[in-house]
Amino acid sequence: MIIGIDASRALRARRTGTERYSLEIIRHLLALPEAAGHRFRLYVPEAPAVTPDGIFGGTDTGENRNADSADFISVHQRSSVAIFGAAQAFWNDPKVEVRVLPGRRLWTHTALAWEVARHRPDVLFVPSHVIPFLPPGLLSPSVVTLHDVGYRHFPAAHTASQRLYLELSTRWSSWVARRVIAPSQATADDLMRFYGTPEEKLRVIYEAAGAFPQTEFLQETQFVKYALYVGTLQPRKNLARLIDAYARLIEREKIDWDLVIAGGLGWLGEPFPAQVAALGLGERIHFPGYVDDADLPALFQNALFFAFPSLYEGFGLPVLEAQQMGVAVMTSNNSSLPEVAGDAALLVDPNDTEAIADAMLRLSRDESLRQELIAKGYENVKRFSWEKAARETLAVLLNAAEKK
């Protein structure tokens, strides 16, 4: 069969959870032995080039395009390294082809929609939320991964236009898809609750921690002793309470560790540095910005503990990443987070600033608790595997293609 995949999110050099999922699930799908009998057609807005440091970006110059107006591009050194990582086996992989569909605004519903309507794959996989708006008769059997419905729980964390688009696109995708993949049971329950998605249409397939570079020794960071948060800077991540909790500890305890809040700036993320400045904690709370994958292991491994009191998560990938890196975790007792963290995290009510502060203080002082959570974290991450996720996803794709 021809399996079409929207690979647009996998191409982004700055990857948050959704982009990381897209990259990893595509990479591991192609690597499955049972995938050898199928062809994969990857749709991208541009053909990436590999920079000297291995980060993909730029555009294709055209020398790899076929004569019939740039429809198909074979996977070769530049595109395979860029999209899937340095894996020579993909360079001349006969089962993979990349179709470049130039376009910017509403790419999914214009360039991708036009392409799949003209040249229908046997099944279309959309790893990131939105199936093209097409009449069902023109649309291939489709599978979509719907990562969360956080905008339903916290509408104030999104603009009105964002909420409208998310509402319409999620409702459309959950209705038109033959199968819907949810990264957690919590997300699956939300889809049934808010959109009436039939349970028989849903499949829960867990994500996994990324394959970060491993070192035999801890590399130094610019910070000495610190608690760590990693994720997009936005209200849903509950950073205002995290900052306030740390400020309370500073006022009443002798705290010899800082707080590092790492991540790219999201919508409504600007007030957090201002909040820190108003508290006079600019020298104790640090905002290093987005951290590349190559630098994440050192940042995690040198942390005293990981603080992730998010108000809502569809999966909560940073929790697994911290556990994989051997860091004790404090996270929220809501949404998917207990499901993902298992018994390997200190769970708190994210709406209780005092509870967040108490948990942070406990993790900073109770070495036996930290070591217990670290050991349990190593065990917990064994439940999750990208290979397993890819195998389950392939089974869903084949089932959707064959379902009448």
JOTA-V26705 format. One record per helix or strand of 2 or more residues. SS is the DSSP state (hx for helix, st for strand). FROM is the first residue (numbers start at 1). LEN is the number of residues. Records with the same first field share a line. If there is no record, write none. Layout:
SS = FROM-LEN + FROM-LEN
This chain:
st = 2-5 + 39-6 + 49-2 + 56-2 + 72-3 + 96-5 + 123-4 + 142-4 + 179-4 + 202-3 + 226-5 + 258-5 + 285-5 + 305-4 + 329-4 + 346-3
hx = 9-3 + 17-15 + 33-5 + 77-8 + 88-3 + 108-11 + 136-3 + 150-4 + 155-3 + 160-17 + 185-11 + 199-3 + 235-3 + 239-14 + 271-8 + 293-9 + 317-8 + 337-5 + 353-13 + 367-17 + 386-17
